[in-house]
Amino acid sequence: MNRIVVDPITRIEGHLRIEAKVENGKIVDAYSSSTMVRGMEKIVEGRDPRDVWAFVQRACGVCTTVHAIASIRTVEDALDIVVPPNAEIARNLITISHAIQDHVIHFYHLHALDWVDVTKVLEADPKATSEIAQSISKWPNSSPGYFADVKARVKKLVDSGQLGIFTNGYWGHPAMKLPPEVNLLAVAHYLEALEWQKEIIKVHTILGGKNPHPHFLVGGMASPINLDDAGGLNAERLAYIKHLLKQAHKFVNEVYVPDLMAIASFYKDWGAIGESKFKNYLAYGDLPTDNYRNPSSFKWPGGIILNGDLSKVHPIDLENTSEIQEFVYKAWYDYSVGKDKGLHPYEGETNIHYTGPEPPYEYLDVEKEYSFIKTPRWKGMPMEVGPLSRMLIGYASGKEEYKEVIDWALKTLDVPVNVLFSTLGRTAARGLETKLLADWGLEFIDQLLANIKAGDTRMANMEKWDPSTWPDEAKGVGYMEAPRGGLAHWIVIKNQKTERYQMVVPTTWNAGPRDPKGQMSPYESALLGTPIADPANPVEILRTIHSFDPCLACAVHLYDKHGNHVGRISIDTGCAI
């Protein structure tokens, strides 16, 4: 038996270690370990609930908006605040633009190099690449001369010996299957995506005043609509938002989705690899077309799929203490009720208790605790969250736009529906979701402009801004769909202060260690059965783990409630000590 250690997993946000046992060329067991320390919830205890969003938003420099939106919705739920329609739309536009940017960056800059061999670009025929590009898309940058220039840029980089971002890739690996011309196409668009992605995120700056970490407001949005004021959301800025969304629509439909389908056609075997063991999928839902209090209006419907059964979507209740619980059985935390008991986030605790080995070490002692991530469960069952979950739930709910795009992809690739439950399906779902998001962004900006034209310029509801009007004690939950999956925050407010706060983030659902029943979470179970061609270069592990788009920074943190640094990261080991 050979035990593979990948630490740190690169091209992700944060610090993640994967250990896998290999027998006869396949993974037979796997362990996912976060090597950072969690504690963001402790930071906000005792603070004004209206300010919490500004702290928890700093959980991550990538997901700069999602924690803020979840947090303000948490307080609005606790205090029964209904935000104006324009504020809901503005939040939707921020969520959509963020997700589009995040998905494009993930595909090209975090995940593509698991499938694309940059060194093969030097063998490509630019004319043949041009013919491929023009056969799958009408994107203008597709001439032989354009691809010849990209090839020359790559050759110059290789000749310099300074490979930069392309250093230490799995070049020449036997699992790489793309022809040189498709590799050249992907690398050209990798470079274009680097330039384009900075445009769509300008929507955050316009609606939120800055990026990263835009401004938000309990009760609505902080940016006022004033068509004649240079300092507000005026006609020029709203028109620019629509222009940016049109640009995004074009890039997604003419670059991202065609590239996704072209690359996927060479890796259909990965439609049978990377399936989460239980095939349980969860989404909270988001993007209201009416009001956040009306989940039936969500573009992203919520619910649960069990055991891959697409004939039924089960409801989810985030306030039912018997449904969602977090366990710390194999995590470096303690509970006052004991490590084998689960706690609903309203009663959640964040008591760090590190019992792991001191770096450097060869292997984790997985018979004991082995991660700084808790283990969430829904009615005791593991759940996968993310774009695949959302697309499956939309598909199973009978939403026509989901069925149309998924059926189109399955037909184009000539694969059955069960391919969705795989590494390939997870990667494809992210791109297909982006195609829907690009459409929805244009719908929402038109809706916002129509509201303004009709005379509605409200962006905030300040009726309950005065703490003296609050009850002595209140609790609430706020949820949304982050790019990586369902995100929810829970708050207990007492005497106008935050008494208790808990965040259950997407990577917590996907990456948690085993629970008291010994059940694996999705990262670990999705690796089972994965073929490993070369244990010294396990690109196959990266393919499946990257298909989830891990973000460990959201799941774990390194500061105490006073903001003091309580640990350090060893550059040599990537472990928190």
CORWOSUL-V29820 format. One line per field, one symbol per residue. ss: DSSP state (h for helix, s for strand, l for the rest). phi: phi as a letter, one per 30 degrees, with the letter a starting at -180 (. if undefined). psi: psi as a letter, one per 20 degrees, with the letter a starting at -180 (. if undefined). A space follows every 50 residues. Layout:
ss->???
phi->???
psi->???
This chain:
ss->lsssssslllllsllssssssssllssssssssslllllhhhhhllllhh hhhhhhhhhllllllhhhhhhhhhhhhhhlllllhhhhhhhhhhhhhhhh hhhhhhhhhhhhhhlllhhhhhhllhhhhhhhhhhhlllllllhhhhhhh hhhhhhhhhhlllhhhlllllllllllllhhhhhhhhhhhhhhhhhhhhh lhhhhhhhllllllllsllsllllslllllllslhhhhhhhhhhhhhhhh hhhhhhhhhhhhhhlllhhhhhllllllllsssllsssllllllhhhsss llsssllllllllslllllllllsssslllslssllllllllslhhhlll ssllllllllllllllllllslllssssllsllsllhhhhhhhhhhlllh hhhhhhhhhhhhhlllhhhhllhhhhhhhhhhhhhhhhhhhhhhhhhhhh hhhllllllsllllllhhhlllssssssssssllssssssssssllssss sssslhhhhhhllllllllllhhhhhhlllslllllllhhhhhhhhhlll shhhhlllslllllslllsllllllsl
phi->.cccbcaddchbcjbbcccbccbhibdcaabcbdccccledddcdicded cdedddddeadcddcdddddddddddddchccddeddddddddddddddd ddddddddccceddbccdddedcdceddddddeddcaceddbdedddddd edddddddddicdhdcdidddiddddbddeddddeddededddeddeddd ddeddddciaadhddbadjlbdcddadccdccdcddddddedddddeded dddcbddddedddedcbddddcbjddechcbbbdjaidccaedcedcddc dckbcchidddbcddbbdcddcccbccbeccdbbcdcjdcccbdedcdbb cdbdbdddddbdbdcddcdbaccdbdbchicdbcbkededdddddddidd dddddddddddddhbddddedaddddddedddddddedddeddddddddd edddjccdbaccdcddedcdddbababbbacdedkdbbbbbccbhibddb bbbcceddddcdddcedidddeedddddiddbdbedbdddddedddddhd bddddbbbbddciddbabcdddcicdb
psi->ppoppooqprlroaoppppppppkjqpiqqppppkrpqjhhhhipirphi ihhhghhjhqigmihhhgggghhgghghjlppqqhhhggghghggghggg ggggggggihhhiihpohhihiiqohghggggghhiqjphmjqhhghhgg ghggghgghhjnicijqkrlpjqiipiqqhhhgggghghghhhgghhigh ihhghghjhrprmrqrppicqioqpoijpiianrhghhhhghghhggggg gghifggggghgghhilhhjijqjppgilpppqhqampifqhinhijpho qrapppkjojippqrpoiioiifpqpqkgkqlrqqhiqijqqpqhhjqqn npnpjrqpqqqgqqniiaqjqjprnqqokjqqqprahggggghgghijpg hghghghgggggilqrhihhmrgghgghhgghghgghhghghghhhgghg gghijojpiqojhkhohiiqrhpqqrpprrorhiappqqpqoppljrohq pqporghgghjqaqrhijpqrggghiipippohohimmhhghggghhimq nhhhhqrkqaijjqpjrrpphhhjqp.
